[in-house]
Amino acid sequence: MSGASVGAFVLIALCWPGLAWACIGPGAAEAMERAQYGGWGSAALTLLAVLAATLFVWSRGLGRGPVAAGWVLVAVHPGLWLGVGDGDCGQARLEGSVLFACMGVALAMWSFWRPPTADPETPITGS
């Protein structure tokens, strides 16, 4: 096999993963369905966590800046836009969705536990 043919194969594999690494065989449909619903569920969990954090921050009169990052997580969540029909049977969608959900929940937990200062410029004292 020449170097040019190997390079062409690598280029095709990188550009069209659904063509080069098709998701076929027994269990492929179940894996794609699991990734589809797992992505949606993870997106819903992220949305609920960020919404709860936003409502908590607004009710306490805290700065709104940190929860804005949570809304960016919701807007670009892979469970809403990444497909499952490519070569990995939706595994990238599922793993990315879990990662984004973890980040959304971590942001929500941080917003619940951060110090209750109304002005972000006010220093926090020990007493």
PyMOL commands that set and color helices and strands:
alter all, ss='L'
color gray80, all
select helices_A, chain A and resi 3-15+17-20+28-60+65-75+78-81+91-113
alter helices_A, ss='H'
color red, helices_A
deselect
rebuild
show_as cartoon
